[in-house]
Amino acid sequence: MANVTKRIENDTLYFELAGRVDTSNANQVEQAIQSIKSENSASNYIVDAAELEFISSAGLRVILKLLKELKQLKIINVSSEVYEIFDMTGFTDMLTVEKAFRQISIDGCELIARGGNGSVYRYDEETIVKTYHNGASLDEIRLEKELSRKVFVKGINTAIPYDVVKVGDSYGSVAEMLSAKSVAKILRANPEKFDECMDIYTDLLKKIHTTPVAAGEMPSMKEIAVKWIEYLEPYLPEDQWTKLLNMMKNISEPEFMIHGDYHVNNVMIQDGEPLLIDMDTVAYGHPIFEFAAIYLGYVGYSETNPEGTMEFYGLPYEKTNEIWKTLLEKYFDGDKAKIAEVELKSKIVGYARMLRRTIRRIGKDTEEGKIKIELCKKYLAELLPLVDNLEC
């Protein structure tokens, strides 16, 4: 016997189906749905099949009629058995049908990487799970999966998510990864391998930055960065803000890849080969944006709290500074003039980004926020007069 109930959330009307829908009750199910629809108005309509055990062709006709009336309809929380019915009958081609997500726990799992948007845990010997800090939507998770696939196809070894799960009240993505260890973990356990790790780490970054990306294939880092600066208008002197905005708008936009969160937690080594994870910030554009993010991760963010790098990487502030300096040295083959230019412009882009991030995430009226905001403004006032552009 089928049961039809409703719930309304955020202007979305949910038709909740439970039990079986077949020839014996399809008419009653349709009447119940029509009654709910006529008594409630909404902008979006979803069939929640979490408790649906079976649906026959008679039940499918009810769904098809509802789709024709509403034009847009989505079915969620579908069991594997019921999903197979929708798939075999072509319904997955007509509307969005989402499988139910299995629930997992990461209690006791090893934290192997943490970034601005999420954390990555080793779930078992063969798989990792990424959880998302800010309640990422399914669309955002699917975008990261698609970016991971594109990066892999372009020849960069990466872990491609193959499943979406529920972790508590949030979503997580699952990917296969066998015996890989992060560069950070290797450096903690084997500090004598510093040079070897830095060679691998630098070579992978060079490969990323020489991987072609067609415009529109990935997000534009320049477009994202322009929005950062536009946000800062109320917080900077007009001359500084105008100069920053103009330099950002005028920066060239090479059609090559940028990872966007390239640090030693996000580069794994598996059987001597590097493997890149945490792909939600992948974009294309000028590498100065990459170096600015790297500078912040190793130096800028922890400048007012040197213990921050121990919390994030398990490495002391002196060591992350060394990683930053060594990366520049190896990437630019010891060219001191080039290194100085890149470091200067990385700081300008980085402290502008850090200023926005602090205002949005920490708050301009908190004690920590005030300290960081003052630091960013001080550096921008000192460094902006030294440059006319952000090219390097």
C-alpha positions in Angstrom: 0.0 0.0 0.0 1.4 3.4 -1.0 1.3 6.4 1.2 1.6 10.0 -0.1 2.5 12.9 2.2 3.9 16.4 1.6 6.4 18.8 3.1 7.3 22.4 2.0 10.8 23.8 2.4 12.2 27.0 0.8 9.3 27.4 -1.6 9.7 23.7 -2.7 6.8 21.3 -2.5 7.9 17.7 -1.8 5.6 14.7 -2.7 6.8 12.0 -0.3 6.0 8.5 -1.6 6.2 5.4 0.6 5.6 1.7 0.0 4.6 0.4 -3.4 2.9 2.2 -6.3 1.3 -0.3 -8.7 -2.0 -1.0 -10.5 -3.8 -1.6 -7.3 -3.3 1.9 -5.9 -2.0 4.2 -8.8 -5.3 6.0 -9.1 -5.4 6.8 -5.3 -1.8 7.9 -5.5 -2.6 10.2 -8.4 -5.6 11.7 -6.6 -3.6 12.3 -3.4 -0.8 14.1 -5.5 -3.4 16.2 -7.3 -5.0 17.2 -4.0 -1.7 18.2 -2.5 -0.8 20.1 -5.7 -4.1 22.0 -5.8 -3.9 23.0 -2.1 -0.3 24.2 -2.1 1.6 26.5 -4.4 5.4 26.4 -4.8 8.1 27.4 -7.3 9.7 24.0 -7.3 8.4 20.4 -7.1 10.2 17.3 -6.0 9.2 13.7 -5.5 11.0 12.3 -2.5 11.3 8.5 -3.0 13.2 7.7 0.2 10.5 5.3 1.4 9.4 4.1 -2.1 9.9 0.3 -2.4 8.5 -0.3 -5.9 6.9 1.4 -8.8 5.1 -0.3 -11.7 4.2 1.1 -15.1 0.9 2.4 -13.7 2.9 4.4 -11.1 5.3 5.6 -13.8 2.3 7.0 -15.7 1.3 9.0 -12.6 4.9 10.5 -12.5 4.8 11.2 -16.3 1.4 13.0 -16.0 2.8 15.1 -13.1 5.9 16.0 -15.2 3.7 17.1 -18.1 1.6 19.3 -15.8 4.6 20.9 -13.9 7.1 21.0 -16.8 9.9 20.6 -14.3 10.1 17.8 -11.7 12.9 16.1 -9.9 12.9 12.7 -8.0 15.3 12.3 -5.1 16.5 9.7 -2.6 15.8 6.8 -5.0 16.9 3.3 -3.9 19.1 1.3 -6.3 16.2 -1.1 -7.1 13.8 1.7 -7.9 16.4 3.7 -9.8 16.9 0.7 -12.1 13.2 0.9 -13.0 13.4 4.6 -13.8 16.6 4.0 -15.8 15.3 1.0 -17.8 12.1 2.9 -18.7 13.9 6.0 -19.9 12.8 8.3 -17.1 16.4 9.2 -16.2 16.6 10.8 -19.7 13.4 12.9 -19.2 14.0 14.3 -15.7 16.5 14.4 -12.9 16.5 11.2 -10.9 18.9 11.1 -7.9 19.9 8.0 -6.0 19.7 7.9 -2.3 23.1 8.6 -0.7 24.5 6.1 1.7 25.4 7.4 5.1 29.0 7.0 6.4 30.9 8.1 9.4 34.5 9.5 9.4 34.9 9.0 13.2 38.4 7.7 13.7 39.5 8.3 10.1 42.9 9.8 9.4 42.8 13.4 8.3 45.2 13.5 5.3 44.5 16.9 3.8 42.6 20.1 4.7 41.9 23.1 2.5 39.8 26.2 2.7 36.6 24.5 1.4 36.9 21.0 2.8 38.9 18.2 4.5 40.0 14.8 3.0 40.0 11.7 5.2 41.3 8.2 4.5 38.2 6.1 4.8 39.8 2.7 4.3 42.9 1.3 2.6 41.5 2.0 -0.9 39.4 5.1 -0.6 39.4 8.7 0.6 36.4 10.9 1.5 36.2 14.6 1.1 33.9 16.5 3.4 32.9 20.1 2.7 33.2 22.9 5.4 30.5 25.3 4.1 27.6 23.0 3.3 28.5 22.7 -0.4 25.6 21.9 -2.7 25.3 18.8 -4.8 25.9 21.0 -7.9 29.2 22.2 -6.4 30.3 18.6 -5.6 29.4 17.5 -9.2 31.4 20.5 -10.6 34.4 19.3 -8.6 33.9 15.8 -10.0 33.8 17.2 -13.5 36.9 19.3 -13.0 38.7 16.3 -11.6 37.8 14.3 -14.7 39.0 17.1 -17.0 42.3 17.4 -15.2 42.8 13.7 -15.4 42.1 13.6 -19.1 44.7 16.3 -19.6 47.4 14.1 -18.1 47.5 15.2 -14.5 47.2 12.3 -12.2 44.3 13.0 -9.8 41.8 11.1 -7.7 38.4 11.3 -9.4 35.4 11.1 -7.1 33.1 8.2 -8.1 30.4 8.5 -5.4 28.5 11.0 -3.3 27.7 10.1 0.3 26.1 11.7 3.4 28.5 12.5 6.2 26.3 13.6 9.1 24.1 16.4 7.8 26.5 17.2 4.9 27.6 15.7 1.7 30.9 14.0 0.9 32.6 12.7 -2.2 34.4 9.4 -2.4 37.5 8.6 -4.5 39.9 5.8 -4.9 43.4 6.2 -3.6 45.6 3.3 -2.5 48.9 3.8 -0.7 49.4 7.5 -1.3 50.9 9.8 1.3 50.8 13.6 1.3 54.0 15.5 0.8 53.3 17.1 4.2 53.1 13.6 5.9 56.4 12.5 4.2 58.2 15.7 5.3 57.0 15.2 8.9 58.2 11.6 9.0 61.3 11.9 6.8 62.7 15.5 6.8 65.8 14.3 5.0 63.6 13.8 1.9 62.9 17.5 1.7 64.8 18.1 -1.6 63.4 15.0 -3.2 59.9 16.0 -2.3 60.4 19.6 -3.4 61.6 18.4 -6.8 58.4 16.3 -7.3 56.3 19.1 -5.9 57.8 21.8 -8.2 57.8 19.6 -11.3 54.1 18.9 -10.9 53.3 22.6 -10.6 55.2 23.3 -13.8 53.2 20.6 -15.5 50.0 22.1 -14.3 51.0 25.5 -15.5 51.9 24.2 -19.0 48.6 22.2 -19.4 46.4 24.0 -22.0 42.8 24.8 -21.1 40.4 26.3 -23.6 38.5 29.4 -22.5 35.2 28.3 -21.0 36.4 24.8 -20.2 37.2 25.8 -16.6 36.5 28.8 -14.5 38.4 32.0 -15.3 40.7 32.9 -12.4 40.8 36.5 -13.6 37.0 36.9 -13.4 37.1 35.5 -9.9 39.9 37.8 -8.8 38.2 40.9 -10.3 35.2 40.2 -8.0 37.6 40.0 -5.0 38.8 43.5 -5.7 35.4 44.9 -6.5 34.3 43.7 -3.0 37.1 45.7 -1.4 36.0 49.1 -2.6 34.6 50.3 0.8 37.7 49.0 2.7 40.6 50.6 0.8 41.6 54.2 -0.1 40.2 55.1 -3.5 43.6 55.4 -5.2 44.8 52.0 -4.0 41.5 50.3 -4.9 41.4 51.8 -8.4 45.0 50.8 -9.1 44.4 47.3 -7.9 41.2 46.9 -9.9 42.8 48.3 -13.1 45.8 46.0 -12.8 43.6 43.0 -12.2 41.4 43.8 -15.2 44.4 44.3 -17.4 46.3 41.2 -16.4 46.8 38.7 -19.3 44.8 35.5 -19.2 47.0 32.6 -20.5 44.9 29.5 -21.4 46.7 27.2 -19.0 45.7 25.4 -15.9 45.9 26.7 -12.3 45.1 24.4 -9.3 44.3 27.3 -6.9 45.0 25.5 -3.6 48.4 24.0 -4.3 50.0 23.0 -1.0 51.7 20.0 0.5 48.5 18.5 1.9 47.0 18.4 -1.6 49.9 16.7 -3.4 50.1 13.0 -2.7 52.9 10.7 -3.7 51.9 7.1 -4.7 54.6 4.7 -5.9 56.9 7.6 -6.5 54.4 9.5 -8.7 52.6 12.7 -7.7 48.8 12.7 -7.4 46.8 15.9 -7.1 43.7 16.1 -4.9 41.1 18.8 -3.9 40.0 20.0 -7.3 37.2 22.5 -6.4 39.5 25.5 -7.1 40.9 24.4 -10.5 40.7 27.2 -13.1 42.7 28.7 -15.9 44.7 32.0 -16.1 47.8 33.8 -15.0 50.1 31.8 -12.7 50.5 34.8 -10.4 47.1 33.8 -8.8 48.6 30.4 -8.0 51.7 31.8 -6.5 49.7 34.3 -4.4 47.6 31.5 -3.0 50.7 29.4 -2.2 52.3 32.4 -0.5 49.3 32.9 1.7 49.2 29.2 2.6 52.8 29.1 3.7 53.4 32.6 4.9 50.6 35.2 4.9 47.8 33.5 6.7 50.0 32.5 9.6 52.0 35.7 9.8 50.1 36.9 12.9 49.9 33.3 14.3 52.9 31.2 13.4 51.3 28.2 15.1 48.8 28.1 12.3 51.0 26.1 10.0 51.4 23.4 12.7 47.7 23.1 12.9 47.2 23.0 9.1 50.2 21.1 7.8 51.8 19.7 10.9 54.9 21.7 10.0 56.5 24.7 11.8 56.3 28.2 10.3 60.0 28.2 9.5 59.6 25.0 7.4 56.6 26.4 5.4 58.6 29.5 4.7 61.4 27.3 3.5 59.0 25.4 1.2 57.8 28.8 -0.3 61.4 30.0 -0.9 62.6 26.6 -2.3 59.6 26.3 -4.6 60.4 29.7 -6.1 64.1 28.8 -6.4 63.4 25.6 -8.2 60.5 26.8 -10.4 62.5 29.8 -11.7 65.9 28.0 -11.8 67.5 30.4 -9.4 66.7 33.6 -11.4 66.9 36.1 -8.5 65.3 39.0 -10.4 62.4 36.9 -11.5 61.9 35.4 -8.1 61.9 38.9 -6.5 59.3 40.1 -9.0 57.0 37.1 -8.5 57.3 37.3 -4.8 56.4 41.0 -4.8 53.4 40.6 -7.0 52.3 37.4 -5.2 52.1 39.5 -2.0 50.0 42.2 -3.6 47.5 39.7 -5.0 47.7 37.6 -1.8 47.1 40.4 0.7 44.2 41.7 -1.3 42.7 38.2 -1.3 43.4 37.8 2.4 41.8 41.2 3.2 38.5 40.1 1.5 38.7 36.6 3.1 39.3 38.1 6.6 36.3 40.5 6.3 34.0 37.7 5.1 35.1 34.8 7.2 36.6 36.2 10.4 34.8 39.5 10.6 36.2 43.1 10.6 35.1 43.7 14.2 36.7 40.6 15.8 40.1 41.0 17.5 41.7 38.5 15.1 40.0 40.2 12.1 41.2 43.7 13.1 44.9 42.5 13.4 44.8 40.7 10.0 43.0 43.6 8.2 45.6 46.1 9.5 48.4 43.8 8.3 46.9 43.5 4.8 46.3 47.2 4.5 49.9 48.0 5.7 51.4 45.7 3.1 49.2 46.9 0.3 50.1 50.6 1.1 53.8 49.7 1.0 53.8 47.4 -2.1 51.3 49.0 -4.5 53.6 52.0 -5.3 56.3 49.6 -6.4 54.4 48.1 -9.4 52.5 49.2 -12.4 51.1 45.9 -13.4 50.8 42.3 -12.2 52.5 40.6 -15.1 55.5 38.5 -14.4 
